[in-house]
Amino acid sequence: MPTLDPIPVTLIDGRETTFGEWAGQVRLVVNVASRCGYTPQYEQLEELQRRYADRGFTVVGFPSNQFLQEFGGDDKIAAYCSATWGVTFPMASKTKVNGRGRHPLYAELTQATDAKGKAGNVKWNFEKFLVLPDGAVHRFRTSIRPDDPEVVALIEKSLPGSAD
């Protein structure tokens, strides 16, 4: 997989950056939605952010309405996430994760396989891609909670300065 760092990202506040803003960190990329049965995963995502941010970890949320469960505008999404879940991790502007117009980051991430060896389109909201500092990508489907022991163990093992 080519390096993801040069891929442009527009943040929810309109600021332009690249995925490389978080280079060298363990990055958990998640397509999020405000009106989904899995929306309470925001709580676990924020807990991981608070627990590991000072050790070289970040969650990066990508709101998407491709499953028709996200608010219309970035301002409303940002206000909801802040007020309801206390989100402090970076959030991208509303993004397409599948099909024509898919964000370039998702064009690369969806080549990664899940535990069953399946790659391809994002199947639902809150699919997770754990991008390690060496560029390796681990894919976790929607039903795997952000605080699942397998996810947490991989985060802890991969944090900068952690012993292998």
N, C-alpha and C positions, 0 to 999 in steps of 0.2 A: 504494500500500500504506500503510495507517495506521501510525503510529509504533508500534514494537515495545517501546519502553522501559517503558511502564506494565504490561506483562504480568508476572504473578507467576511466580516461579521458586522451587521448594523445592530447596535444595542437598542433596547426598548426606549431609551431616552433620545435616540437619533444619532448618538455618537458612532462614528465609523472606526473600526479597529480590525484586527485579524485574530484568528484563532490562536496565533502565536503570542497574543497578550498574556496567555497563561502557560507559555512554553516552560518545560521543566517541571511542571506540576502534574499531579494526578488529576485528570479532568473527567467528571461525570456529566456527559451530555444527555439531556432528557427532553423529549418533545412533550410539553405540558399543555394542559387545558383546564379551564376554570370551572366547567360544568360537566365533569365526568365522574363516574363512580369511583375512579382511582384518584381523583383530585386530593383526597386526604394524604396521598404520598408526599405532597408538599411539606407536610410536617416532618417526615423522616429525612427528606432532602435538606431542609433547613437545619435539622439536628446534625447531620453529617457535616454540613458547611461550618457550623459553629464549632464542632468538635475538632475538625482537622484543618481548617483554613490556615492557621498559623504554622502548620507543618508541611505546607506545599500541596494543598488540595483545593479544588473548587468545583462546585456544581455550576453548569452553564445551562440555563433553561431556554428552550426554544418553543414559545407558544405557537400552536398550529391549530387551524380550524379545519383541517382536512377530514376530520371525523365529526364535524359540525357541533363541537362542544366548547368553542372558545368565543369570548366576547369579540365585538367588532374592532375596536381600536386599541392601539398600544397604551394610550393613557388609561383607559378603563381596566385593561389587563394589569398594568403596573399598580394601579390603586387597589384593585382587588387582592393581588398577591401580597402587597405590603400590609394592608389592613386586616386581611383574614388570616394569613399564614405567617406574617412577620418576615417575609422573604428578604434576605440580604445578599443572596448570591446573584451574579450577573444574569441578566435576562436579555435575550435577543429580541429584535422586532419580530412581529408575527411572521411565520415562516412556512413555506411548503416543504414537506419532508418526503413526498412521493410525487411521481409523475412529471409532466411538463412543468418547467419552472421550479423544480426541486432545488433547494439550496445546495450549492456546491459541496458544503460540508457533509450533508446527508447523502449526496451522490457517492461520496467516498465511504462514509460510515456504513451504509447499507450493504457494502461488499463483505463486511465482517459476518462471520457465522455465529449462531447462538449455540447453546449446549447440545442441541440435536443436529448440528452441522448445517443448519438452514440459514442462508443469506437472503437478500432481496428486500422488498418494500417493508417499511414500518407497518406493522399490523394494527396498532392501536396507540392511543395516548399513553404516555409514561413508559415508553420503551427506553431502555438505558444503554448507553455506550460508554464504557470505562476506557479512557484513552490514557495509557501509561506514558511516563516520561520518555521511554525508548520508542514510542510510536505504536506499540502493540495496542490492539483494540479488542476488548471483551464485550460481548453483546448479551444483554439480559432483557428478556421480554417483559411485557407489562405486568404480569402476575408476580414477578420477582420483586419483592419490596426493596427499596433502597437500603434498608437496614438489615437485609437478609445476611446471615452469617458468612455466606460465600462472598458476597459483595464487600462486606466490611473487612474480611480477612485479606482480600486482594488489595483493597485500598491501603490497609496498614502495611502489608508487605512491600508495596510499591512506592510508599512515600519517600521523598528524597531523604537520604541519610539512614534509611531503615536497612537493617541487616537482612540478607536474603535467607 
